[in-house]
Amino acid sequence: MKKIREEKGSMAVYVSVVLLSMLFILMAVFFTSNAIRKSQLETVLGIKETYESDNQRASEIYDSITGNNSGSGGGNSDVDTPTYVTNGLKLHYDAINNTGNGHSSTTMTWKDLSGNGNDGTLSSTPNNSIFYWDNNSMTIANHDKKLKYYIDTPLNLSGKERTYIYTVNANNLNGTIWGETDTENTYGLFNYHLFVANRGNSKTSDSRCTYTFSKDGIYCYAVSLSESQLKFYVNGQLESTASNTMGLVCNNNLRLLSARYESQNASNIKMYNFMAYDRVLTDSEIQVNYNSISQIYNITT
């Protein structure tokens, strides 16, 4: 009997040890599992924070390229809106958005996007051979230079310092890109295919920058006129400067693709955009506009 009691006691001790061992094992598994779960949760939260940070950074980079300000709590929500200098902007034409609400191949009006109401008026109904809208330009092709195809604007900056910025492909151009002169091509700025000039009271009296515009490729040009200087830019860079001795007078409203002088209509040209300011833009401001324009029209020249 004593032996049986001893064996039962030993068995009880053994069972107790086994149960305690199993309990310790279960507790160890439980705490280890919790630690793993905590570590996994911290990892997931870290990934989430990193992703959100990178995503925000990517958004900021994209906004800085496109000129979108929506990420900073203001501005236009359209991420494709380019960055332009707006101080002094009086006229802005863009052939891609020639109606202010998209593109039309039949419109007789070139909408002013500056908000100043300086809409341009076509001299003739656009057709499919000589005078017409492409998807991204106003085009004249193989015209005989007679005064027929042009765009009149209501803008007159006589007496004001001014800057014009415009993008064209003037391959095989003969004639005028734009002008604000009279029927004798006097008194005002005038962009012929061989020069830009500020005319006085005669054709031989002007301040001019010589340049050959009649070449293939898309180029962005800028012309600024102050009391003392005429400055000419090509693709955002200053090309030449001339002393202005003709003053700031112009005899007419701005006209695109032609002057008012007979037989100086543009013969071949694609005009993509045109911007006019009633002040002289700085070199850096002209570069800002060119940077946006060059991306839109993929200028590589």
Summary of the structure (lengths in Angstrom):
residues: 301
radius of gyration: 35.7
end to end distance: 111.5
largest distance: 141.9
contacts: 937
relative contact order: 0.15
helix: 29%
strand: 26%
